[in-house]
Amino acid sequence: MFSKLAKVANAAFAVALGAALLGTSAGAAQAEPGPPVVGGGSGIIIDNQFECTVTTVGHDRDGRLVGLTAGHCGDPGAEVFAEANRGAGVIGRFVYSNHDLDYAIIQFEPGKIIPVNRIGNVTIARLGAPAAFPMIVCKEGRTTGNTCGISYGDVFGSNMETWSQMCVVEGDSGAPVVIGDTLVGMVNAYLAIACFGPEVGTNMTSIIDDIDRRGGIGAGYRPI
């Protein structure tokens, strides 16, 4: 008698457990993924073709959620997708691109991203002055991740560029360049050989000054 009851109980338990697991699986399958997390160092896809890196995400003086990346990554109207979750669809669009200073402004769509100030090993708490020799600067890029190196400063006295000995390759364009948690520039290019030739980047002071002079979307920018 005990044996038969045990078998019936075990069978009922198995059916109940199976139903619970199926319900859990069905619920998981129906759950919608949340918005992608995006900050300085996140990989983005532009127009489903080009891979670049977000420099920083924050708000302008009118409260719009905006971000920066390299100017050669796209022109106004270009659609932006999060590399970590392309299924989330278009998260923003380029609204301005300056090919002289090589920076661009992205306006993100409300609710389409979770903006953060830390990606990988880089935290952005504030904006700061350009790096000078022999400061150590670091960057977070979608291709090569976190790398650091010595800053050579403003090699040609342009007051716009800073060169450094950081490893960067294609896809790292736009990556934030920091000293500690202070954003001082963005990655724009490398010279000669990837990861061996000097990295060339635009200073954040030049970028922010230009944005504020122009006015409109992005003016009065502050990081998250």
VEXLUM-445378 format. One record per residue (C-alpha): residue number from 1; residue in one letter; z, y, x. Coordinates in steps of 0.2 Angstrom, whole numbers. Example, Ala and Ser with C-alpha at 12.3 -4.5 7.8 and 13.67 -1.06 7.14 Angstrom:
VEXLUM-445378
+-----+---------+-------+-------+-------+
| num | residuo |    zz |    yy |    xx |
+-----+---------+-------+-------+-------+
|   1 |       A |    39 |   -22 |    62 |
|   2 |       S |    36 |    -5 |    68 |
+-----+---------+-------+-------+-------+
This chain:
VEXLUM-445378
+-----+---------+-------+-------+-------+
| num | residuo |    zz |    yy |    xx |
+-----+---------+-------+-------+-------+
|   1 |       M |     0 |     0 |     0 |
|   2 |       F |     5 |    12 |    14 |
|   3 |       S |   -11 |     8 |    23 |
|   4 |       K |   -22 |    12 |     8 |
|   5 |       L |   -13 |    28 |     4 |
|   6 |       A |   -15 |    34 |    22 |
|   7 |       K |   -34 |    31 |    22 |
|   8 |       V |   -35 |    41 |     6 |
|   9 |       A |   -25 |    55 |    13 |
|  10 |       N |   -35 |    55 |    29 |
|  11 |       A |   -51 |    55 |    19 |
|  12 |       A |   -45 |    70 |     8 |
|  13 |       F |   -40 |    79 |    24 |
|  14 |       A |   -57 |    76 |    32 |
|  15 |       V |   -66 |    83 |    17 |
|  16 |       A |   -55 |    98 |    16 |
|  17 |       L |   -56 |   102 |    34 |
|  18 |       G |   -75 |   100 |    34 |
|  19 |       A |   -76 |   112 |    19 |
|  20 |       A |   -66 |   125 |    28 |
|  21 |       L |   -76 |   123 |    44 |
|  22 |       L |   -92 |   125 |    34 |
|  23 |       G |   -85 |   140 |    25 |
|  24 |       T |   -80 |   148 |    42 |
|  25 |       S |   -97 |   145 |    49 |
|  26 |       A |  -106 |   152 |    34 |
|  27 |       G |   -95 |   167 |    35 |
|  28 |       A |   -99 |   169 |    54 |
|  29 |       A |  -117 |   168 |    50 |
|  30 |       Q |  -117 |   181 |    37 |
|  31 |       A |  -106 |   193 |    47 |
|  32 |       E |  -116 |   208 |    53 |
|  33 |       P |  -115 |   213 |    72 |
|  34 |       G |  -106 |   230 |    75 |
|  35 |       P |  -115 |   245 |    83 |
|  36 |       P |  -118 |   243 |   102 |
|  37 |       V |  -106 |   251 |   114 |
|  38 |       V |  -114 |   264 |   124 |
|  39 |       G |  -108 |   275 |   138 |
|  40 |       G |  -113 |   281 |   156 |
|  41 |       G |  -120 |   266 |   164 |
|  42 |       S |  -127 |   257 |   149 |
|  43 |       G |  -144 |   250 |   149 |
|  44 |       I |  -157 |   257 |   137 |
|  45 |       I |  -174 |   253 |   132 |
|  46 |       I |  -186 |   267 |   128 |
|  47 |       D |  -200 |   264 |   116 |
|  48 |       N |  -198 |   245 |   118 |
|  49 |       Q |  -206 |   247 |   135 |
|  50 |       F |  -196 |   256 |   149 |
|  51 |       E |  -178 |   252 |   155 |
|  52 |       C |  -167 |   266 |   161 |
|  53 |       T |  -148 |   270 |   161 |
|  54 |       V |  -137 |   282 |   151 |
|  55 |       T |  -129 |   295 |   162 |
|  56 |       T |  -115 |   300 |   149 |
|  57 |       V |  -112 |   301 |   131 |
|  58 |       G |  -103 |   315 |   122 |
|  59 |       H |  -104 |   330 |   110 |
|  60 |       D |  -112 |   346 |   111 |
|  61 |       R |  -104 |   362 |   104 |
|  62 |       D |  -110 |   359 |    87 |
|  63 |       G |  -103 |   341 |    86 |
|  64 |       R |  -119 |   332 |    88 |
|  65 |       L |  -117 |   315 |    97 |
|  66 |       V |  -129 |   316 |   112 |
|  67 |       G |  -132 |   308 |   129 |
|  68 |       L |  -141 |   311 |   145 |
|  69 |       T |  -153 |   301 |   156 |
|  70 |       A |  -167 |   304 |   168 |
|  71 |       G |  -182 |   314 |   162 |
|  72 |       H |  -195 |   303 |   168 |
|  73 |       C |  -188 |   289 |   156 |
|  74 |       G |  -196 |   297 |   141 |
|  75 |       D |  -203 |   312 |   132 |
|  76 |       P |  -197 |   320 |   116 |
|  77 |       G |  -198 |   308 |   101 |
|  78 |       A |  -196 |   293 |   111 |
|  79 |       E |  -186 |   280 |   103 |
|  80 |       V |  -170 |   273 |   111 |
|  81 |       F |  -163 |   255 |   109 |
|  82 |       A |  -147 |   248 |   117 |
|  83 |       E |  -152 |   234 |   130 |
|  84 |       A |  -136 |   225 |   125 |
|  85 |       N |  -141 |   224 |   107 |
|  86 |       R |  -159 |   227 |   104 |
|  87 |       G |  -157 |   220 |    86 |
|  88 |       A |  -147 |   235 |    81 |
|  89 |       G |  -163 |   245 |    80 |
|  90 |       V |  -166 |   263 |    85 |
|  91 |       I |  -150 |   271 |    91 |
|  92 |       G |  -157 |   288 |    95 |
|  93 |       R |  -172 |   298 |   101 |
|  94 |       F |  -176 |   309 |   115 |
|  95 |       V |  -175 |   327 |   110 |
|  96 |       Y |  -179 |   336 |   126 |
|  97 |       S |  -185 |   331 |   143 |
|  98 |       N |  -186 |   342 |   159 |
|  99 |       H |  -197 |   335 |   172 |
| 100 |       D |  -193 |   348 |   185 |
| 101 |       L |  -174 |   343 |   185 |
| 102 |       D |  -179 |   326 |   179 |
| 103 |       Y |  -166 |   325 |   165 |
| 104 |       A |  -168 |   321 |   147 |
| 105 |       I |  -157 |   323 |   131 |
| 106 |       I |  -154 |   309 |   119 |
| 107 |       Q |  -148 |   313 |   101 |
| 108 |       F |  -139 |   297 |    94 |
| 109 |       E |  -140 |   293 |    76 |
| 110 |       P |  -123 |   294 |    68 |
| 111 |       G |  -114 |   277 |    66 |
| 112 |       K |  -127 |   268 |    77 |
| 113 |       I |  -117 |   267 |    93 |
| 114 |       I |   -99 |   266 |    98 |
| 115 |       P |   -98 |   279 |   112 |
| 116 |       V |   -86 |   276 |   126 |
| 117 |       N |   -82 |   284 |   143 |
| 118 |       R |   -81 |   268 |   153 |
| 119 |       I |   -94 |   256 |   157 |
| 120 |       G |   -92 |   243 |   171 |
| 121 |       N |   -82 |   251 |   185 |
| 122 |       V |   -86 |   269 |   181 |
| 123 |       T |   -75 |   280 |   170 |
| 124 |       I |   -81 |   298 |   165 |
| 125 |       A |   -67 |   310 |   161 |
| 126 |       R |   -75 |   326 |   166 |
| 127 |       L |   -89 |   335 |   174 |
| 128 |       G |   -88 |   342 |   192 |
| 129 |       A |   -97 |   350 |   206 |
| 130 |       P |  -110 |   342 |   217 |
| 131 |       A |  -104 |   329 |   231 |
| 132 |       A |  -105 |   335 |   249 |
| 133 |       F |  -105 |   326 |   265 |
| 134 |       P |   -96 |   315 |   269 |
| 135 |       M |   -89 |   311 |   251 |
| 136 |       I |   -90 |   294 |   244 |
| 137 |       V |  -100 |   293 |   228 |
| 138 |       C |  -102 |   278 |   216 |
| 139 |       K |  -114 |   274 |   202 |
| 140 |       E |  -115 |   262 |   187 |
| 141 |       G |  -133 |   256 |   184 |
| 142 |       R |  -141 |   244 |   172 |
| 143 |       T |  -150 |   235 |   186 |
| 144 |       T |  -139 |   235 |   201 |
| 145 |       G |  -122 |   238 |   193 |
| 146 |       N |  -108 |   247 |   203 |
| 147 |       T |  -112 |   253 |   220 |
| 148 |       C |  -105 |   266 |   232 |
| 149 |       G |  -110 |   275 |   247 |
| 150 |       I |  -109 |   291 |   258 |
| 151 |       S |  -115 |   307 |   251 |
| 152 |       Y |  -127 |   317 |   262 |
| 153 |       G |  -125 |   332 |   251 |
| 154 |       D |  -139 |   345 |   247 |
| 155 |       V |  -151 |   340 |   261 |
| 156 |       F |  -164 |   354 |   258 |
| 157 |       G |  -153 |   367 |   251 |
| 158 |       S |  -161 |   367 |   234 |
| 159 |       N |  -144 |   368 |   224 |
| 160 |       M |  -151 |   354 |   213 |
| 161 |       E |  -151 |   338 |   223 |
| 162 |       T |  -139 |   327 |   232 |
| 163 |       W |  -144 |   313 |   243 |
| 164 |       S |  -133 |   297 |   245 |
| 165 |       Q |  -133 |   280 |   253 |
| 166 |       M |  -131 |   270 |   237 |
| 167 |       C |  -141 |   255 |   232 |
| 168 |       V |  -153 |   259 |   217 |
| 169 |       V |  -168 |   251 |   211 |
| 170 |       E |  -180 |   253 |   195 |
| 171 |       G |  -170 |   253 |   179 |
| 172 |       D |  -155 |   263 |   188 |
| 173 |       S |  -164 |   279 |   184 |
| 174 |       G |  -151 |   290 |   174 |
| 175 |       A |  -136 |   281 |   181 |
| 176 |       P |  -120 |   292 |   182 |
| 177 |       V |  -115 |   297 |   200 |
| 178 |       V |   -96 |   299 |   201 |
| 179 |       I |   -82 |   304 |   212 |
| 180 |       G |   -67 |   295 |   205 |
| 181 |       D |   -68 |   299 |   186 |
| 182 |       T |   -78 |   315 |   188 |
| 183 |       L |   -97 |   315 |   184 |
| 184 |       V |  -106 |   325 |   198 |
| 185 |       G |  -124 |   319 |   196 |
| 186 |       M |  -137 |   306 |   190 |
| 187 |       V |  -148 |   294 |   199 |
| 188 |       N |  -167 |   299 |   199 |
| 189 |       A |  -175 |   290 |   213 |
| 190 |       Y |  -174 |   281 |   230 |
| 191 |       L |  -184 |   285 |   245 |
| 192 |       A |  -193 |   272 |   256 |
| 193 |       I |  -186 |   255 |   252 |
| 194 |       A |  -175 |   250 |   237 |
| 195 |       C |  -157 |   248 |   241 |
| 196 |       F |  -160 |   254 |   259 |
| 197 |       G |  -168 |   271 |   258 |
| 198 |       P |  -157 |   286 |   252 |
| 199 |       E |  -154 |   288 |   233 |
| 200 |       V |  -159 |   305 |   227 |
| 201 |       G |  -150 |   313 |   212 |
| 202 |       T |  -149 |   329 |   202 |
| 203 |       N |  -132 |   338 |   201 |
| 204 |       M |  -124 |   339 |   185 |
| 205 |       T |  -120 |   357 |   187 |
| 206 |       S |  -139 |   361 |   188 |
| 207 |       I |  -142 |   350 |   172 |
| 208 |       I |  -128 |   358 |   162 |
| 209 |       D |  -132 |   375 |   167 |
| 210 |       D |  -150 |   372 |   162 |
| 211 |       I |  -145 |   365 |   145 |
| 212 |       D |  -134 |   379 |   141 |
| 213 |       R |  -147 |   392 |   146 |
| 214 |       R |  -159 |   384 |   134 |
| 215 |       G |  -147 |   382 |   120 |
| 216 |       G |  -150 |   370 |   105 |
| 217 |       I |  -146 |   352 |   105 |
| 218 |       G |  -135 |   347 |   120 |
| 219 |       A |  -128 |   365 |   123 |
| 220 |       G |  -110 |   366 |   127 |
| 221 |       Y |  -110 |   347 |   131 |
| 222 |       R |   -93 |   338 |   134 |
| 223 |       P |   -91 |   320 |   138 |
| 224 |       I |   -82 |   308 |   127 |
+-----+---------+-------+-------+-------+
